[in-house]
Amino acid sequence: MRRTTRHAAFIAAATLPLALGLSSGTAQAKTPYIKPFMGWSSWSVESSSRDGYGTRWLNEGNIKNAADALSGKLASAGYKYLNIDAGWNFDYDWNFHTDANGIPDADKERFPSGMASVSDYVHGKGLKLGLYGAAGLEKEVYDKDAPILGTDCTAQDIAAKPLTPSNKWGGNWKIDYSNPCAQAYFDSIVARYAAWGVDFIKIDGVTKDNVEDIKAWSTAIDHSGRKMWLSASAWPVDIEAADGLKPHANGVRIDTDIECYCETTSTWTSSVDDRFSDLPKWLNKVQAPHYFADLDAMPINNNSGSGLQDGIDDVERQTVMTFWSMASSPLYVGGDIYFLDDKAKAILTNPEVIAVDQAAVLPRQVRSGDTQVWTKRVGDDTYLAVYNLGSEAADISVTFKELGLRGPQKLRDVAARKDLGTAKRSWTASSVAAHGSRLIKLS
């Protein structure tokens, strides 16, 4: 095993940005984003047990079809990120692999043209490309003791000793960041991604112990000179990690996977309904803009025709869109976007609901329980969202006083895009369907 002195390792790591043709300027905390991203993710398709889907679905042809569909059906409404999740550098037997320097490379069977070519195709459709990774040092990289570009170090030099499992599933090794070659390693990965034109990186399995990993990825993005969204993900990320991640990540997954790992994309109880009790725990931890609560993919795609079905009905699909938008969560579609149906498109492209999300303002929970009331202030307007989490239709009444408002209010149903007239002291959402919602603008 090759070893270096700390001094030699530092010199080698410090020269890496120049060796890779990058700026050697001082890194900022993270790339600033003032609005949550919008797009599509492949994982909902990859996680389904429906025939024709699952992890073997992920390949160049299907991703290009997804790019065509995203560009043609949703991009004009702001959905621009095409995020390729786990598997892009795994073979069909789900074996992870990297190049000789430990840099993830596209599997040649899945992506025979290579990731640079796929990126060119995606960008040619007016979209942005995202890639997936995991926290910690991949064991495959450690086992082959990959030499780290621009340094005299190898992968085994940057592993914490004794070897310690890292991330939510213990699948990788913990990294010793006191060795500057550790940062150099991530700089080499992100420099490669930048050369491919990557715009988004998701790092999965993040616990409190992985804050330093996210910091290293963030610093590497800064060193690359390319703007990239950095998402800290898990099922969910440990809330104890929230404060440590805040200077480095653009978004943080606050809940378990939306997917049911079944014949459909999701179901209401696995686990759409979890978000209503979990988001309140994170409201004082996240920040909008710049550090967004990520509620995971939206199962709003296809309830008719061929292909993977959402597993929730149209009422529930609208509730998902409303709740995600009130949270100013990233809006990204799950499921096989090639089969996007008209109702899903109408829900997803409603400009008034999208504006609630893109305002990048956090909501306030006014009332919990089965009939929930949420509100948020955007400029001179107040948005009111009511949700019926019960199993029967219900009336939900609110007073303007509990919303912090005075005087008569003009009401507009944002989801229906219809004016409702003026109310003086209160308003009642009548017969809100089970799992249904109303989104009202008061001004």
Phi, psi and omega in degrees: 000129183278135179235156175230159171285157178302322181295314181295321179296320180295316180298316181296316182294322182294332181271356184301315181303322179290321179297328181267004179076032184250164175291139177260018180292169180294132181285144172273175183294318180189167175290125182281130173233131182261353178226147175293146181286164179225140180174220183214148177232146183279346192294325180300324177289316183293333185273348186282145177267002178297142181303132181095354180242204186090185188294337180285349178296331188287110175202172186300317181296316180292324178292322177293322175297319178296321178297318178300315183292316180297317180295318185280333189251329189231342187299324182295339177269358176116355181278100189242339186272122172255105188256115178273120185270200187304139175119345185294332175244033172245146173281179185290346173268010176066041173259122180289144175210156179225175176280187185299335181261014177077016179266126180306136178230148183297137177296132188289334176283318180289317186231075185298335180277349181089159185289329178298320179292317177299317179299318178299320179295314181297313179294328178295340176268006180080020183249177177240152186248135176239149178230158185253147171209180181231152181290146178095182180264120180301136182294329177298321179290319178296314185299324179268002177050054185299132175291137183270124184306138174078006181225174171261013182266161169238173183301324182291339177292332186261359177282135177297142178244136357293160180304129186231123178301145183224156179081176193299330180251007178065026187275343181239175178263146176293145184254142177267099183279358172288343174272116183298345176293339177297312177295322179299325179297313180290328174301320182292323178294310185290329174299321177294316178300319179297320178296329177282341183092029179288141184243355188205138175228127174253126176248121189259163175077023189284126172243182177301327181287350182257012178302319180295330176295315179295322176300318181293318177297318180297315179297320178296323176298316178300316181295331183290335183080005180249140178286122179219136172285134178245118182251125173267120189232157170184198188227060357263181166298142177300129180296336177294343179271352190303311184293322180291328181281337189307320180287350191240324184263149175272332179216153182223127179287120186256002184213169179293171180302140176288336186287148179266353183053048185220201184288341178248180176289315185206182166217165180301320185267001179219068013208050181302315188291342178298330186298330185289334176262339184270325180302318181303330180292337185258353188298329178269006179254326181268177182209135175235123006276182169089333181215090194264145172284121182260116182269007180082183185295155177261122177281063180235096188206302190207114174242014183208159176075208186275169171086183182299132179263155184293319184090359172230154184273179185296324177298315180292325178297319178294322178297319176301311181300320180293314183293316178300318183291320176297328180280353190050043173282154167307139180255101177227136188279142170251161179102179183276096187295342176302330183256023179309126181266169187295321180294318177299317180298319180296318179295314186289333186256008177299111187294331181287325177286318177303320180298326177297318178293310187287351174295341177056052177234135179281149180272174173234132177275118181270324184213133179257190180096200183285333175244097188266149177232126178231153179213157169205150184260127177231106184063234180269001185250153174243132176257131181244125175239130175241143184227135175254103181270000180282182184261358178230155177300148184211149169275139178234113182255142176225146173262149178292334179297317181289344175270358181079026183246152176233149174080173180298149181232136170278135184245138174226128174282108187288320181293318179277346181057053184218133176287142183246005181090204185240141175235153186265301187239343183201172178209145180238127171275110186273137173050052175290123185298157173305129182067015182264180184205164168224142178236114190240136173260127179248131182209000000 
